[in-house]
Amino acid sequence: MARDEDDFFAARNSVSVQHAIGEPLDAFSLEELARRVAFLRAEIERIDAEIHRKKASLDVAAAFFKKGST
């Protein structure tokens, strides 16, 4: 296998997964698709955690200012 092909396949099999919404998926193996699904699920969990953290922060701020205005 030529060096360029080694680099190409190493890049496709790297731990870092990038996904573009609407990207054609027919060129990806089952393993690559499963890795993308796992990556996207982890990213959704990370985003959900941030949403909950920000909502909690807003709730604390709202309670503080509500308490001070009465």
C-alpha positions, 0 to 999 in steps of 0.5 A: 500500500502506498504511503498516501493510502496509509495516510488516507485510511489512518485519517478515516479511522482516527478517533476524531469523528467529524460529521456533516449533516446531510453528508452521503453515508454510502461510502462508510463502513458499518464500523465507521457508521457505528462510530459516528452514531456513538460520537453523535450520541455522546455529543447530544449528551454533552449538549443536553448537560450544558443546557441543564447547567445553563437552565439551573444557572438561570433558575438560581439567578431568577430566584435571587432577583425575585427574592430581592424584589419583594 
